[in-house]
Amino acid sequence: MQPQPRTAAGRLPAPSAGSARARLRSLAVEALWLGAFIAAQFALAGAAGAEPWLPANDSVIVERLREQPRDDDLHAYKLMKHRLAARPDDAALAAATAQAAIGLARRDGDPRFLGAAEAALAPWRDRPDAPRPLRVLQAILLQANHDFDAALAALDAVLRSAPDDAQARLVRASVLQVQGRYDEAQRDLDRLADQPAAARYARAARAELASLRGEPERGAAELAALAGADLDARPGRAADDDGGWLALLDAEMSERRGDSARADVAFRRALVAGRDAYTLGAYADFLLDAGRPADAARLLDDHRRADALLLRLGIAWRALGDPRWQTARADLADRFAAARLRGDTVHRREEARFRLALADDPGAALALARSNWRVQREPADLRLLIDSAAACPGCDGADAALADARDFIARNRIADRRLGAFAATPARRPA
């Protein structure tokens, strides 16, 4: 699974986060009560005269203990999923279950949880009486599956009936930013300035947009002011108690303006707060760009299930001359082939990079990068488009791809030191 787009606007908690946490606590208490009840029933059965069971010999396995500490987030999700199976029309429980599944998908890079979230919301799909939080969650799932136009249509429908729905407007701004529609995203964020529940996230997103659009120093100053105000307003909180999203935003903005030392520190701060698939992938990319493949390999060695992370691990191994890169290449080729059979187009960015960096097929990489560019236009997509075209100068569409990239850079005043001299070259359309 490709790490999900993580614009500042897209990093806020899902709807009704407080009520979801309360529900998780009540589910945990209920689970403890149920466990005590079952234990009591077994105790009563034993008192009634049941014979204790003894293994026949020492080789009989009585119980398998977990090899890793219990995953509390996964455990809570499974409890909610079990409850929802008995009460599929419980809108609040459906929202909490879908929200938990989306969180696990983002954390682990596992697309199966997106399917689980869709299943939780299925009874409410296309129902005109679906509560707004469920409709916003459905839009978030459409965004996660890269169906951005459908996500925008769903969000527009919510905002027509509730123009002050901050969650819907923040998600809409996030989708627009992923599509490279910065002016529209800015207008959505400006409308949130006076909404206390969303102002903090909208302010961070505006700082990110400034950083992208030719004002990196202003963006950095705004983000620093926001981080300072955040700590002043909530004394005693660590800087990244909310998941490290400010640190991650600082890292990415610092990287784009060429401040590698600050970016490195900020990435490590973000990882202390949470080692989700996106943060791991972003830091691995930073390390690979910095010529530190050994550090990237150490970072990712225990995270091979997510396609995007295995891809970066394979790139690091290849740079180190580690023969395991060939195993990673074969494994990823199988995964991408299976995704195509399912009709899954979410992996275009990752497969394009795979074709370029591991499969040595720049023509296929360019075709995938161009297809991906038509759907999403984040900084990583821009770099991939440029790198793929540069690696295959004689390929069909290479000149058009480079012209598209230069047009986008000029139109949006893109500021990214990683693009080097390319960003300063005037756009020239192929004849």
Wavefront OBJ file of the C-alpha trace (Angstrom):
o trace
v 0.000 0.000 0.000
v 1.245 3.459 -0.829
v 1.479 5.780 2.174
v -1.480 8.058 2.163
v -1.149 11.744 1.257
v -0.358 13.662 4.385
v -1.033 17.335 3.778
v -1.440 19.372 6.920
v -5.141 19.646 6.226
v -5.371 15.877 6.052
v -3.729 15.224 9.404
v -6.505 16.296 11.750
v -8.404 13.731 13.815
v -11.412 12.078 12.199
v -14.915 13.231 13.174
v -16.024 12.860 16.788
v -12.570 11.832 17.990
v -13.441 12.559 21.612
v -16.588 10.451 21.552
v -14.664 7.667 19.812
v -12.083 7.632 22.593
v -14.870 7.459 25.171
v -16.397 4.548 23.272
v -13.029 2.780 23.225
v -12.799 3.107 27.003
v -16.307 1.721 27.450
v -15.521 -1.177 25.108
v -12.404 -1.994 27.093
v -14.374 -2.036 30.343
v -17.033 -4.186 28.713
v -14.373 -6.614 27.447
v -12.924 -6.940 30.928
v -16.397 -7.613 32.346
v -17.047 -10.233 29.659
v -13.739 -11.939 30.403
v -14.544 -12.032 34.113
v -18.010 -13.435 33.372
v -16.596 -16.245 31.200
v -13.970 -17.066 33.807
v -16.697 -17.278 36.443
v -18.706 -19.675 34.272
v -15.699 -21.979 33.907
v -15.107 -21.816 37.645
v -18.711 -22.822 38.259
v -18.396 -25.691 35.794
v -15.315 -26.899 37.631
v -17.143 -26.684 40.956
v -19.949 -28.789 39.485
v -17.560 -31.688 39.102
v -15.867 -31.348 35.694
v -12.564 -33.200 35.538
v -9.502 -31.025 34.955
v -7.782 -31.614 31.597
v -4.153 -32.712 31.657
v -1.916 -32.903 28.592
v -0.937 -36.428 27.585
v 2.786 -35.620 27.523
v 5.247 -32.745 27.563
v 5.117 -32.281 23.774
v 1.436 -31.240 23.760
v 1.026 -27.488 23.137
v -1.310 -26.039 25.747
v -1.287 -22.398 24.554
v 0.711 -20.211 22.192
v 1.790 -16.946 23.754
v 2.062 -13.879 21.561
v 5.581 -13.125 20.405
v 5.083 -9.366 20.475
v 3.423 -6.992 22.927
v -0.309 -6.650 22.459
v -1.340 -4.078 19.891
v -3.872 -1.997 21.827
v -5.110 -0.139 18.736
v -5.711 -3.379 16.850
v -7.344 -4.956 19.903
v -9.722 -2.009 20.316
v -10.596 -2.129 16.619
v -11.420 -5.840 16.818
v -13.705 -5.221 19.788
v -15.585 -2.542 17.865
v -15.796 -4.725 14.759
v -17.306 -7.531 16.857
v -19.892 -5.181 18.350
v -20.716 -3.709 14.950
v -21.456 -7.155 13.504
v -24.368 -7.371 15.934
v -25.448 -3.735 15.447
v -24.621 -2.730 11.849
v -27.083 0.181 11.900
v -25.438 1.858 14.901
v -24.097 4.985 13.185
v -21.829 6.054 16.050
v -20.295 2.588 16.328
v -19.875 2.377 12.531
v -18.047 5.721 12.556
v -15.761 4.683 15.404
v -14.999 1.324 13.761
v -14.256 2.874 10.369
v -12.144 5.566 11.999
v -10.101 2.947 13.866
v -9.601 0.911 10.683
v -8.461 3.978 8.734
v -5.993 4.755 11.503
v -4.545 1.237 11.304
v -4.320 1.455 7.503
v -2.364 4.691 7.755
v -0.162 3.384 10.544
v 0.749 0.048 8.925
v 0.327 0.776 5.218
v -2.052 -2.186 5.035
v -4.888 -1.713 2.510
v -6.963 -4.472 4.096
v -7.978 -2.052 6.811
v -9.380 0.313 4.194
v -11.599 -2.539 3.054
v -12.606 -3.094 6.673
v -13.522 0.585 7.003
v -15.616 0.377 3.840
v -17.398 -2.670 5.241
v -18.187 -0.804 8.468
v -19.776 2.038 6.497
v -21.462 -0.179 3.870
v -24.977 -0.129 5.419
v -24.932 3.686 5.172
v -23.547 3.988 1.650
v -25.685 6.223 -0.576
v -28.316 6.629 2.139
v -29.682 10.181 2.195
v -30.170 9.952 5.962
v -26.530 9.007 6.656
v -25.138 11.269 9.409
v -22.606 13.831 8.222
v -19.620 12.249 10.025
v -20.238 9.011 8.134
v -20.442 10.853 4.822
v -17.137 12.590 5.550
v -15.547 9.256 6.452
v -16.787 7.837 3.151
v -15.078 10.754 1.387
v -11.851 10.046 3.308
v -11.971 6.451 2.053
v -12.466 7.657 -1.506
v -9.431 9.894 -1.024
v -7.391 6.989 0.372
v -8.271 4.970 -2.736
v -7.229 7.912 -4.946
v -10.747 8.489 -6.257
v -10.250 12.186 -5.684
v -13.039 13.465 -7.916
v -15.601 11.254 -6.159
v -14.225 12.371 -2.800
v -14.677 16.018 -3.768
v -18.219 15.349 -4.976
v -19.080 13.711 -1.639
v -17.547 16.581 0.319
v -19.290 19.190 -1.822
v -22.607 17.498 -1.046
v -21.861 17.706 2.684
v -20.821 21.352 2.447
v -23.918 22.352 0.485
v -26.060 21.347 3.448
v -23.532 22.319 6.139
v -21.081 24.948 4.850
v -19.516 25.314 8.313
v -18.575 21.627 8.635
v -14.893 22.124 9.473
v -13.921 18.490 9.026
v -15.398 18.304 5.527
v -13.728 21.559 4.488
v -10.331 20.499 5.838
v -10.513 17.182 4.020
v -11.587 19.018 0.865
v -8.579 21.336 1.148
v -6.357 18.277 1.544
v -7.727 16.629 -1.613
v -7.353 19.838 -3.609
v -3.755 20.199 -2.442
v -2.947 16.620 -3.455
v -4.338 17.451 -6.920
v -2.141 20.549 -7.122
v -5.138 22.905 -7.019
v -3.492 25.237 -4.543
v -5.637 28.348 -5.059
v -8.817 26.402 -4.309
v -7.223 24.738 -1.291
v -6.167 28.160 -0.002
v -9.714 29.471 -0.258
v -11.044 26.558 1.797
v -8.387 27.101 4.453
v -9.109 30.829 4.621
v -12.759 30.040 5.400
v -11.639 28.087 8.461
v -9.639 30.869 10.079
v -12.500 31.864 12.406
v -13.537 28.322 13.389
v -11.811 27.505 16.700
v -12.016 23.723 16.227
v -10.180 23.873 12.904
v -8.095 27.063 13.068
v -4.940 25.312 14.303
v -4.958 22.749 11.493
v -5.883 25.337 8.879
v -2.998 27.532 10.055
v -0.542 24.655 9.671
v -1.921 23.881 6.205
v -1.531 27.520 5.169
v 2.106 27.389 6.330
v 2.623 24.282 4.199
v 1.072 25.947 1.142
v 3.309 28.991 1.604
v 6.307 26.652 1.750
v 5.270 24.954 -1.478
v 4.451 28.143 -3.353
v 7.635 30.179 -3.340
v 7.570 31.413 0.254
v 9.445 28.736 2.210
v 10.809 31.123 4.820
v 7.375 32.581 5.545
v 5.952 29.077 5.818
v 8.700 28.065 8.247
v 8.107 31.161 10.378
v 4.356 30.528 10.496
v 4.874 26.907 11.480
v 7.358 27.864 14.203
v 4.902 30.433 15.554
v 2.142 27.842 15.558
v 4.286 25.297 17.406
v 5.243 27.905 20.002
v 1.656 29.043 20.475
v 0.591 25.433 20.801
v 2.973 24.784 23.671
v 2.095 28.101 25.360
v -1.608 27.292 25.176
v -1.168 23.784 26.554
v 1.683 23.840 29.073
v 3.004 20.469 30.118
v 2.330 18.849 26.751
v 5.231 17.478 24.775
v 5.674 19.067 21.385
v 4.422 15.969 19.602
v 1.767 14.572 21.925
v -0.712 14.737 19.036
v 1.186 12.254 16.886
v 4.160 14.267 15.674
v 2.396 15.846 12.715
v 3.912 19.284 13.375
v 7.382 17.740 13.546
v 6.738 15.840 10.313
v 5.502 18.989 8.593
v 8.606 20.831 9.832
v 10.809 18.034 8.469
v 9.266 18.073 5.000
v 9.285 21.857 4.760
v 12.921 21.994 5.938
v 13.893 19.361 3.382
v 12.323 21.329 0.529
v 14.167 24.516 1.463
v 17.491 22.693 1.768
v 17.919 22.698 5.558
v 18.981 19.067 5.876
v 20.191 19.290 9.460
v 16.864 20.640 10.714
v 14.957 18.147 8.577
v 16.898 15.225 10.081
v 16.177 16.319 13.647
v 12.500 16.934 12.876
v 12.067 13.551 11.191
v 13.526 11.809 14.241
v 11.196 13.774 16.508
v 8.253 12.697 14.393
v 9.341 9.052 14.612
v 9.486 9.234 18.396
v 5.844 10.294 18.339
v 4.736 7.525 15.943
v 6.326 5.124 13.455
v 3.533 5.029 10.874
v 4.168 3.975 7.281
v 4.111 7.512 5.908
v 6.661 8.894 8.383
v 8.965 5.892 7.923
v 8.783 6.247 4.145
v 9.369 9.996 4.211
v 12.428 9.682 6.452
v 13.772 6.798 4.368
v 13.500 8.989 1.248
v 15.391 11.735 3.062
v 18.141 9.286 4.046
v 18.402 7.900 0.515
v 18.616 11.420 -0.949
v 21.347 12.196 1.595
v 23.425 9.213 0.493
v 22.742 7.258 3.682
v 21.355 3.932 2.413
v 22.689 1.997 5.411
v 20.638 4.191 7.751
v 17.586 3.768 5.509
v 18.004 -0.019 5.529
v 18.266 -0.110 9.318
v 15.168 2.056 9.611
v 13.048 -0.192 7.396
v 14.394 -3.683 8.048
v 11.436 -4.627 10.278
v 8.819 -3.009 7.997
v 8.628 -5.132 4.854
v 4.890 -5.770 4.644
v 4.005 -2.367 3.216
v 4.843 -2.164 -0.500
v 6.115 1.393 -0.244
v 8.515 0.528 2.570
v 9.794 -2.665 0.935
v 10.447 -0.595 -2.188
v 12.626 1.848 -0.267
v 14.374 -1.011 1.516
v 15.143 -2.623 -1.854
v 16.564 0.673 -3.142
v 18.755 0.950 -0.042
v 19.965 -2.653 -0.390
v 20.828 -2.081 -4.044
v 22.834 1.021 -3.166
v 24.717 -1.021 -0.559
v 25.376 -3.928 -2.925
v 23.295 -6.214 -0.728
v 21.980 -9.101 -2.883
v 18.676 -9.032 -1.019
v 17.602 -6.206 -3.321
v 16.911 -8.824 -6.000
v 14.555 -10.676 -3.646
v 12.781 -7.398 -2.911
v 12.503 -6.739 -6.656
v 10.896 -10.135 -7.290
v 8.522 -9.763 -4.339
v 7.425 -6.293 -5.428
v 6.937 -7.410 -9.041
v 4.526 -10.078 -7.775
v 2.699 -7.594 -5.559
v 2.240 -5.043 -8.327
v 1.066 -7.739 -10.740
v -1.524 -8.881 -8.188
v -2.660 -5.278 -7.719
v -3.193 -4.880 -11.471
v -5.270 -8.055 -11.551
v -7.481 -6.545 -8.837
v -7.858 -3.361 -10.874
v -5.973 -1.459 -8.159
v -4.472 1.779 -9.503
v -3.495 3.261 -6.141
v 0.091 2.056 -6.551
v 0.987 3.977 -9.712
v 3.491 6.208 -7.930
v 5.192 3.305 -6.177
v 5.209 1.062 -9.239
v 6.697 3.847 -11.367
v 9.499 4.250 -8.851
v 9.946 0.477 -8.754
v 10.281 0.347 -12.550
v 12.812 3.172 -12.451
v 14.953 2.213 -9.434
v 14.778 -1.595 -9.250
v 13.407 -3.004 -12.525
v 15.587 -0.816 -14.806
v 12.642 -0.122 -17.101
v 12.544 3.670 -17.557
v 9.981 3.489 -20.377
v 7.429 1.749 -18.153
v 8.368 4.084 -15.302
v 7.642 7.121 -17.461
v 4.264 5.799 -18.619
v 3.249 5.095 -15.010
v 4.588 8.429 -13.768
v 2.577 10.306 -16.394
v -0.557 8.327 -15.533
v 0.030 9.056 -11.860
v 0.570 12.763 -12.577
v -2.891 13.006 -14.070
v -4.313 11.917 -10.694
v -2.083 13.407 -8.003
v 0.487 16.198 -7.956
v 2.345 16.162 -4.686
v 6.084 17.001 -4.501
v 6.960 13.285 -4.716
v 4.879 12.952 -7.898
v 6.606 15.954 -9.460
v 10.068 14.561 -8.738
v 9.074 11.142 -10.076
v 7.760 12.659 -13.305
v 11.000 14.587 -13.829
v 13.297 11.680 -12.919
v 11.427 9.225 -15.140
v 11.499 11.545 -18.144
v 15.172 12.374 -17.595
v 16.020 8.648 -17.420
v 14.339 7.985 -20.781
v 15.007 11.036 -22.992
v 14.108 9.218 -26.194
v 10.889 7.715 -24.864
v 7.512 8.736 -26.186
v 6.104 11.450 -23.935
v 9.366 12.375 -22.211
v 9.481 15.940 -23.584
v 5.792 16.465 -22.818
v 6.310 15.209 -19.261
v 9.171 17.636 -18.674
v 7.095 20.480 -20.128
v 4.188 19.563 -17.827
v 6.538 19.637 -14.862
v 7.994 23.027 -15.781
v 4.530 24.487 -16.374
v 3.391 23.306 -12.942
v 6.506 24.707 -11.258
v 6.153 28.092 -12.948
v 2.395 28.395 -12.478
v 2.543 27.572 -8.771
v 5.945 29.153 -7.980
v 7.099 25.804 -6.589
v 10.015 26.146 -4.167
v 11.928 22.884 -3.702
v 15.721 22.785 -3.538
v 15.673 19.079 -4.408
v 14.648 19.969 -7.952
v 17.945 21.765 -8.485
v 18.508 23.604 -11.743
v 15.500 21.980 -13.389
v 13.104 24.308 -11.555
v 14.832 27.352 -13.028
v 14.674 26.148 -16.644
v 11.919 27.865 -18.675
v 9.107 25.643 -19.903
v 9.296 24.658 -23.572
v 6.498 22.691 -25.129
v 7.552 20.012 -27.617
v 6.755 20.864 -31.232
l 1 2 3 4 5 6 7 8 9 10 11 12 13 14 15 16 17 18 19 20 21 22 23 24 25 26 27 28 29 30 31 32 33 34 35 36 37 38 39 40 41 42 43 44 45 46 47 48 49 50 51 52 53 54 55 56 57 58 59 60 61 62 63 64 65 66 67 68 69 70 71 72 73 74 75 76 77 78 79 80 81 82 83 84 85 86 87 88 89 90 91 92 93 94 95 96 97 98 99 100 101 102 103 104 105 106 107 108 109 110 111 112 113 114 115 116 117 118 119 120 121 122 123 124 125 126 127 128 129 130 131 132 133 134 135 136 137 138 139 140 141 142 143 144 145 146 147 148 149 150 151 152 153 154 155 156 157 158 159 160 161 162 163 164 165 166 167 168 169 170 171 172 173 174 175 176 177 178 179 180 181 182 183 184 185 186 187 188 189 190 191 192 193 194 195 196 197 198 199 200 201 202 203 204 205 206 207 208 209 210 211 212 213 214 215 216 217 218 219 220 221 222 223 224 225 226 227 228 229 230 231 232 233 234 235 236 237 238 239 240 241 242 243 244 245 246 247 248 249 250 251 252 253 254 255 256 257 258 259 260 261 262 263 264 265 266 267 268 269 270 271 272 273 274 275 276 277 278 279 280 281 282 283 284 285 286 287 288 289 290 291 292 293 294 295 296 297 298 299 300 301 302 303 304 305 306 307 308 309 310 311 312 313 314 315 316 317 318 319 320 321 322 323 324 325 326 327 328 329 330 331 332 333 334 335 336 337 338 339 340 341 342 343 344 345 346 347 348 349 350 351 352 353 354 355 356 357 358 359 360 361 362 363 364 365 366 367 368 369 370 371 372 373 374 375 376 377 378 379 380 381 382 383 384 385 386 387 388 389 390 391 392 393 394 395 396 397 398 399 400 401 402 403 404 405 406 407 408 409 410 411 412 413 414 415 416 417 418 419 420 421 422 423 424 425 426 427 428 429 430 431
